[in-house]
Amino acid sequence: MIQRQSLNATMNTVSAISRHATRRLPSFRIRNEIFQQRRHLSQTTAGLCQTTPRIQLAPRSRQIFPAQHHRSFSTTDRRKHGDLTPPKPGEERRVTYIDKDQQEHTFEVADGDNLLDIAQANDLEMEGACGGSCACSTCHVIVQSEEMFDKMEEPSDDENDMLDLAFGLTETSRLGCQVLMNKELDGLV
């Protein structure tokens, strides 16, 4: 009777492994299933003679389903999600936004901050539907001074493609997510 239960438990383990093999589940789930079956066997066969079948895991190098390492959690730099770096004393850059009501808003920012993040961090109405990945034109800005516009880096091909979709495109249009503040852009309006 006990041997039949042990045999059934062994068969259940083999069928569980087969199910896992067709669904391509991670090896830790297979090892967990084997561990549970092994624990069930040891509880069922406790006190019997030494001829009771036992399940052993093969060495890692000979396992049928070698462990595949997957990153289940990853992080990115917080700065990439709209947080601004406070400017160092003496290295502040000034940028001025003019909203749709013609009100000016001036902020001191650090090098490397982009116009979209600055606007959103200061509760100005500027949408960034793509999260700053240059995949939309919702953060379209118009630089007032052509002189300041000429100091900016050339827009990439991706940015130019998105700008073609922007409403109210001008010669000094840029995407706010692609304009990074630097020393040359101090005083940008």
Rosetta blueprint (number, residue, H / E / L):
1 M L
2 I H
3 Q H
4 R H
5 Q H
6 S H
7 L H
8 N H
9 A H
10 T H
11 M H
12 N H
13 T H
14 V H
15 S H
16 A H
17 I H
18 S H
19 R H
20 H H
21 A H
22 T H
23 R H
24 R L
25 L L
26 P L
27 S H
28 F H
29 R H
30 I H
31 R H
32 N H
33 E H
34 I H
35 F H
36 Q H
37 Q H
38 R H
39 R H
40 H H
41 L H
42 S H
43 Q H
44 T H
45 T L
46 A L
47 G L
48 L L
49 C L
50 Q L
51 T L
52 T L
53 P L
54 R L
55 I L
56 Q L
57 L L
58 A L
59 P L
60 R H
61 S H
62 R H
63 Q L
64 I L
65 F L
66 P L
67 A L
68 Q L
69 H L
70 H L
71 R L
72 S L
73 F L
74 S L
75 T L
76 T L
77 D L
78 R H
79 R H
80 K H
81 H H
82 G L
83 D L
84 L L
85 T L
86 P L
87 P L
88 K L
89 P L
90 G L
91 E L
92 E L
93 R E
94 R E
95 V E
96 T E
97 Y E
98 I E
99 D L
100 K L
101 D L
102 Q L
103 Q L
104 E E
105 H E
106 T E
107 F E
108 E E
109 V E
110 A L
111 D L
112 G L
113 D L
114 N E
115 L H
116 L H
117 D H
118 I H
119 A H
120 Q H
121 A H
122 N L
123 D L
124 L L
125 E L
126 M L
127 E L
128 G L
129 A L
130 C L
131 G L
132 G L
133 S L
134 C L
135 A L
136 C L
137 S L
138 T L
139 C L
140 H E
141 V E
142 I E
143 V L
144 Q L
145 S L
146 E H
147 E H
148 M H
149 F H
150 D H
151 K H
152 M L
153 E L
154 E L
155 P L
156 S L
157 D H
158 D H
159 E H
160 N H
161 D H
162 M H
163 L H
164 D L
165 L L
166 A L
167 F L
168 G L
169 L L
170 T L
171 E L
172 T L
173 S E
174 R E
175 L E
176 G H
177 C H
178 Q H
179 V L
180 L E
181 M L
182 N L
183 K H
184 E H
185 L H
186 D L
187 G L
188 L E
189 V L
